[in-house]
Amino acid sequence: MRLERPHRIERFGAVRIHELQRVIELDSGEADAGVDRTGSSLRVEPAAIRAVERDLVIVVPCMNETRRVIEGVLSGIPHDCLIIMVSNSARRPVDRYEIEVQTVEQYCQLADRSAVTLHQRDAGLAAAMKAAGATDLIDETGLLRAGKGEAMLVGLAIASLTGRRYLGYIDADNFVPGAVHEYCKAYAAAFHLADSPYAMVRISWHSKPKLRDGRLFFSRRGRTSELTNQFLNQVIGEYCGFGTEVVATGNAGEHAFSLALGRKLRLASGFAVEPFEYLDMFEQFGGVLESSDPDVMERSVSVTQIETRNPHFHDNKGDEHVQDMRMQALNALYHSRVCLPSVRSDILDFLVAQGELAPGVEPPPERIYPPVGTLALDRLHDVVTTEAHSLRQIVPGVPADSAAATLLDRPPAA
Ligand code: GDD
């Protein structure tokens, strides 16, 4: 893969945000050196990408998506990546989770590869998370809260039991397997190029096709992303005294991080999760508030943003859904400890002007969960592998109920 070389890097304390880099070639061929650092591009060889893929977990959050679409998504994930599907699909009247498990099992059998699947509302998973110390994740019914951020947190915790070093997220509703494939390749290329163990990669898709008056129109940005990016850039600009447009991926559902970084991040609930990752990095490593992590402060965090080539073509869940996502992003921004009063006031003005908030009322805060690295992962392992009945560890050639079907290792007690 060949990527544009980024020229500008914006800093927020120890967080280095690279400007958006386009994918120049999906496949840039073989050459002697692993990376071509000359000229205006960065080339990453297939062998280097594959080496990262062997260390990469792809977490697929899934809620009531169609079987055919899920199968297409799986087919786009490079062979050496380990798939973890975290589902919140309906179990009644039809058990859609069981259908998903069958889809993953059949796919793994055909492709001779491994996967883990788990249901977010499994009582055994709730017990495991509770045992690990993540009590905030449990709702009043005693089960794990619904929400995309919550599913991502579960994926991150389970990925931490696999011994792999990187984690990428891919939505289950993507209609284009080639786009999924490109996102995963971009994750791997960026991790290969990263110069810090604390690395994040965020995708900005090139275009989203929509039908308008009987014609396909390729729009450049989503409505939520425009707004979130604008306010995140305003937060950065207010601190450094210069306006910036560096953040192009505030809402990026497709993003990845090294587990060394991911385990330190506090994730937010629902759709506040992606913008809050930026805010949490600013809060923890931005140098504005006290940081408790000298290692990250010294080595810094590298954030790469990649503009991919494939159109992002996915299930359209309607205007209300977009509105919800937008509100959750702005709520998280408003309440962040690094959000300055001027930005807060602009967010309020915007929400009132849009009729989304009554004058004089504050937006509700989103839930923020403690970092996965603070959980007792040994206890999570013990309880999830014995009590979570929806957990399937699919290993090619090994019967599902065999003790040999195991992809999750018990980490040492902290
Ligand atoms: N396990 C689980 N639990 N999965 C969920 C849940 C949940 O509570 N809610 C949604 N998902 C899954 C969906 O099935 C889909 O695969 C993925 O998470 C994204 O959810 P969508 O509801 O389809 O979101 P979207 O496509 O409108 O928005 C996406 O793009 C935004 C940026 O444009 C998401 O990735 C957003 O997070 C992102 O900000």
Boltz pocket constraint, residues with backbone or C-beta under 6 A from the ligand:
constraints:
  - pocket:
      binder: B
      contacts: [[A, 60], [A, 61], [A, 62], [A, 63], [A, 64], [A, 65], [A, 86], [A, 87], [A, 88], [A, 89], [A, 120], [A, 146], [A, 147], [A, 148], [A, 151], [A, 170], [A, 171], [A, 172], [A, 173], [A, 222], [A, 224], [A, 225], [A, 251], [A, 252], [A, 253], [A, 254], [A, 270], [A, 271], [A, 274], [A, 314], [A, 315], [A, 317], [A, 321], [A, 325]]
      max_distance: 6.0
